[in-house]
């Protein structure tokens, strides 16, 4: 991979972030690793072989009764109105 120079100070300035001089080098290394990883992504499928046994097999979802009536479910609710549990308003 081509070595890409990442200018963390410039990125921080554009992003209006304050990054201390003691952390610049580590951020540059981290960003370099991210860029190199992204550059490798298009080439992954060339070497990727899926083994059918290793692919996760999902079960089919099936609805089933919970074993309680609606009245039993609402018995512990602090307030029920029109068949729904009343909860405090969280968004103004």
C-alpha positions as CSV (number, residue, x, y, z in Angstrom):
1,X,0.0,0.0,0.0
2,X,1.1,3.5,-0.7
3,X,2.1,5.4,2.4
4,X,-0.4,8.2,2.9
5,X,0.5,11.2,5.0
6,X,-2.3,12.2,7.3
7,X,-2.2,15.9,8.5
8,X,-4.0,15.6,11.9
9,X,-3.5,19.3,12.7
10,X,-5.3,20.3,9.4
11,X,-8.1,17.8,10.0
12,X,-8.5,19.1,13.6
13,X,-8.6,22.7,12.4
14,X,-11.3,21.9,9.8
15,X,-13.2,19.9,12.4
16,X,-12.8,22.6,15.0
17,X,-11.2,20.1,17.4
18,X,-8.4,20.8,19.9
19,X,-5.8,18.0,19.9
20,X,-2.8,18.4,22.1
21,X,0.7,18.1,20.6
22,X,1.3,15.0,22.7
23,X,-1.5,13.2,20.9
24,X,-0.9,14.2,17.3
25,X,1.5,11.4,16.6
26,X,-0.8,8.7,17.9
27,X,-3.8,10.1,16.0
28,X,-1.7,10.1,12.8
29,X,-0.8,6.4,13.3
30,X,-4.4,5.6,14.0
31,X,-5.7,7.4,10.9
32,X,-2.9,5.8,8.8
33,X,-4.1,2.3,10.0
34,X,-7.7,3.2,9.1
35,X,-6.8,4.5,5.6
36,X,-4.7,1.4,4.9
37,X,-7.5,-0.9,6.1
38,X,-10.0,0.9,3.9
39,X,-7.6,0.6,0.9
40,X,-7.5,-3.2,1.5
41,X,-11.3,-3.7,1.5
42,X,-11.8,-3.9,-2.3
43,X,-9.2,-6.7,-2.5
44,X,-10.7,-8.9,0.3
45,X,-13.2,-10.7,-2.0
46,X,-10.3,-12.0,-4.1
47,X,-9.1,-14.2,-1.3
48,X,-12.4,-14.8,0.5
49,X,-13.9,-18.3,0.2
50,X,-17.0,-19.1,2.2
51,X,-17.3,-22.5,3.6
52,X,-21.0,-23.4,3.6
53,X,-20.6,-25.2,7.0
54,X,-19.3,-22.0,8.6
55,X,-22.2,-19.7,7.4
56,X,-24.6,-19.1,10.3
57,X,-27.9,-20.7,9.7
58,X,-30.8,-18.7,11.1
59,X,-34.0,-20.2,12.4
60,X,-37.3,-19.2,11.0
61,X,-39.2,-16.8,13.3
62,X,-42.5,-18.0,14.4
63,X,-45.1,-16.1,16.5
64,X,-46.4,-17.9,19.5
65,X,-48.7,-16.9,22.4
66,X,-47.0,-15.7,25.5
67,X,-49.4,-17.6,27.8
68,X,-50.9,-14.5,29.5
69,X,-54.1,-12.6,28.8
70,X,-54.1,-8.9,28.0
71,X,-55.7,-8.3,31.4
72,X,-52.9,-10.2,33.2
73,X,-50.3,-8.2,31.3
74,X,-51.9,-4.9,32.3
75,X,-52.5,-5.9,35.9
76,X,-49.1,-4.4,37.0
77,X,-49.2,-1.3,34.8
78,X,-49.6,1.9,36.7
79,X,-52.2,3.3,34.3
80,X,-54.0,1.8,31.3
81,X,-56.2,3.8,28.9
82,X,-57.9,2.5,25.8
83,X,-56.0,-0.8,25.9
84,X,-52.6,0.9,26.2
85,X,-50.2,1.5,29.0
86,X,-49.9,5.2,29.8
87,X,-46.4,6.4,30.3
88,X,-45.0,9.8,31.1
89,X,-44.3,12.2,28.2
90,X,-40.6,12.2,27.4
91,X,-40.4,14.6,24.5
92,X,-41.8,18.2,24.6
